[in-house]
Amino acid sequence: MRRALLVLLTVLLAAGCSTGNEKADLGGDFQFVSPNGKDVINYEPPEGRGTLRRLSGDSLLEPGKQIGIQDYPGKVVVLNIWGSWCGPCRAEVDDLEQVQKSTGAQGVQILGINIRDNQQAATDFIHDHKLTFPSIYDPPGRSLSGMIGFPRNVVPSTIVLDRQHRVAVIYLRAVRVGELVPAVQKLAAEPPTD
C-alpha cells in the first residue's frame, strides 16, 4: 500500500510539472514552441506574451542603413518573412500593402524580412508591387535569431507584435487582409502598459 501511494504521488508531482503550454514563457523573452500542426497561433492573455527584444538588419532599399523593430516604439509591428521566389508571398503581398495603408494611422507598421533571395530580384519585387513598407534584406535569415526556436524555413510567415513588441499572433502561412486587419486593430486598441 505504501509503495502504491509513493508511485501515485510521484506520478501526480510529475504531471503537475507539465503544463502542456504551447506558448512562450509567461511574460519573458519570446521563445517559439512547436504548435502541433497549427498554422495560426494566438498568444493570450497579453501579460503572457513573450517579448521580442531585438530584430534588425540591413535595409533592402537603402543599403548601409540598419532598420528594425526599435525604429517603431509603441507601434504594432507586423513582421512578414518573404522571398520574391515564393508563390504564396506573391499572393499575399497586395493584402499586406492594403493593411499598411488602412491601419498605419492607427499605429501599425509592416516590416518585411526578405530571406534566401537575390537583392535585385527582391528590389524589383518591391517596385513591381509598389510596396510602401520597408523590408530588411537578410538572405541567411540571421535577423530572426532573436526568435528562439522559430522555424526560418517557413516562408511566408507573419509575426504580429503588440505595442510593447510582445509576440501576439503568428501565421505560419500566407495571411489575408480579412484576418490581419481585425488582429492588428485589436492590438492597436489594447490599453498601454507601464
C-alpha positions in Angstrom: 0.0 0.0 0.0 2.8 2.4 0.9 4.6 1.6 -2.3 1.4 2.3 -4.4 0.9 5.7 -2.6 4.6 6.6 -3.3 4.1 5.7 -7.0 0.9 7.7 -7.2 2.5 10.7 -5.5 5.4 10.6 -8.0 3.1 10.5 -11.0 1.0 13.4 -9.6 4.1 15.5 -9.0 5.4 14.8 -12.5 2.1 15.7 -14.0 2.0 18.9 -12.1 5.3 20.0 -13.6 4.0 19.5 -17.2 1.8 22.4 -18.3 1.1 21.4 -21.9 1.5 25.1 -22.8 2.5 25.6 -26.4 3.4 29.2 -26.0 6.3 31.3 -24.7 7.0 31.5 -21.0 4.7 34.0 -19.3 5.9 37.5 -19.6 9.6 36.7 -20.5 11.6 36.8 -23.7 9.8 35.2 -26.6 10.6 31.5 -27.3 8.8 29.7 -30.1 7.4 26.2 -29.3 6.1 23.9 -32.0 2.4 24.4 -32.4 1.4 20.8 -33.0 0.3 21.4 -36.6 -1.4 24.7 -36.1 -0.7 27.4 -38.6 -2.2 30.3 -36.6 -1.0 30.8 -33.0 -2.6 33.4 -30.8 -0.8 34.4 -27.6 -3.3 35.4 -24.9 -3.7 36.9 -22.4 -1.4 39.9 -23.2 0.5 39.5 -19.9 1.6 36.1 -21.0 3.2 37.2 -24.3 6.9 36.8 -24.8 8.8 39.9 -25.8 10.9 40.2 -28.9 13.8 42.4 -27.6 15.7 42.8 -30.8 15.3 42.3 -34.5 17.1 44.4 -37.1 19.1 44.1 -40.3 20.2 45.9 -43.5 17.5 47.8 -45.3 16.7 46.3 -48.7 16.2 49.6 -50.5 18.7 51.7 -48.5 22.0 49.7 -48.4 24.1 50.5 -45.4 21.1 51.6 -43.3 20.0 49.4 -40.4 16.3 49.0 -39.8 14.4 47.0 -37.2 11.6 46.9 -34.6 13.5 49.5 -32.5 12.5 52.1 -35.1 8.8 51.6 -34.3 8.5 52.2 -30.5 4.9 52.0 -29.3 3.6 50.6 -32.6 2.0 47.3 -33.5 4.6 45.8 -35.8 3.8 43.1 -38.4 6.9 41.2 -39.4 6.4 39.4 -42.7 9.0 36.9 -43.8 9.1 36.7 -47.6 11.0 35.9 -50.8 10.4 37.0 -54.4 10.7 33.3 -55.4 7.8 32.4 -53.1 4.4 31.9 -54.7 2.3 32.4 -51.5 4.4 35.6 -50.8 3.3 37.0 -54.2 -0.3 36.1 -53.4 -0.3 37.9 -50.0 1.8 41.0 -50.8 -1.1 43.1 -52.0 -3.0 42.3 -48.8 -0.1 43.4 -46.7 0.2 46.7 -48.6 -3.6 47.2 -48.1 -3.2 46.5 -44.3 -0.3 49.1 -44.1 -2.4 51.7 -45.9 -5.6 51.1 -43.9 -4.1 50.7 -40.4 -0.9 52.8 -40.5 -2.7 55.8 -38.9 -3.8 53.6 -36.0 -0.1 52.9 -35.1 0.5 49.7 -37.2 3.7 49.2 -39.2 4.5 46.4 -41.6 8.2 45.4 -41.7 9.2 42.8 -44.3 12.1 40.4 -43.9 13.4 39.2 -47.2 15.3 35.9 -46.9 17.0 33.5 -49.3 16.8 35.9 -52.2 18.8 37.8 -54.7 18.9 41.5 -53.9 18.0 42.7 -57.4 15.0 40.3 -57.6 13.8 41.4 -54.1 14.2 45.1 -55.1 12.3 44.5 -58.4 9.5 42.7 -56.4 9.1 45.8 -54.2 9.0 48.2 -57.1 6.7 46.0 -59.2 4.2 45.7 -56.3 4.5 49.4 -55.4 5.1 48.5 -51.7 5.4 51.4 -49.2 6.5 49.4 -46.2 10.2 48.8 -45.6 12.0 45.4 -45.7 15.1 44.0 -44.2 17.4 42.3 -46.7 18.6 39.1 -44.9 19.4 36.2 -47.2 20.6 33.9 -44.4 17.7 34.8 -42.0 20.1 36.0 -39.2 17.8 38.8 -38.2 15.4 36.1 -36.8 18.0 34.8 -34.3 16.2 36.8 -31.5 13.2 34.5 -32.0 14.5 31.4 -30.3 13.2 28.2 -31.9 11.3 30.0 -34.8 11.4 27.9 -38.0 13.2 30.1 -40.5 12.3 27.7 -43.3 8.6 28.6 -43.2 8.0 31.2 -45.9 5.8 33.1 -45.8 5.4 33.7 -42.1 3.9 36.7 -40.3 4.6 37.6 -36.7 2.4 40.3 -35.2 3.9 42.2 -32.2 1.8 44.3 -29.9 2.8 47.9 -28.9 5.3 46.5 -26.3 6.8 44.3 -29.1 5.5 41.1 -27.5 4.5 38.4 -29.9 0.7 38.3 -30.1 -0.1 36.3 -33.2 1.9 34.1 -35.6 0.8 33.0 -39.0 2.8 30.1 -40.4 1.3 30.5 -43.9 0.1 33.3 -46.2 -2.1 35.8 -44.4 -5.1 37.7 -45.9 -6.3 41.2 -45.2 -9.6 39.9 -43.8 -7.9 38.2 -40.9 -4.9 40.5 -40.4 -6.8 43.8 -40.1 -9.0 42.7 -37.2 -6.0 41.2 -35.4 -3.9 44.4 -35.7 -6.8 46.7 -34.9 -7.5 44.7 -31.7 -3.8 45.1 -30.7 -3.8 48.8 -31.6 -6.8 49.2 -29.3 -5.2 47.5 -26.3 -4.5 49.8 -23.4 -0.8 50.8 -23.0 1.1 49.2 -20.1 3.6 50.8 -17.8 
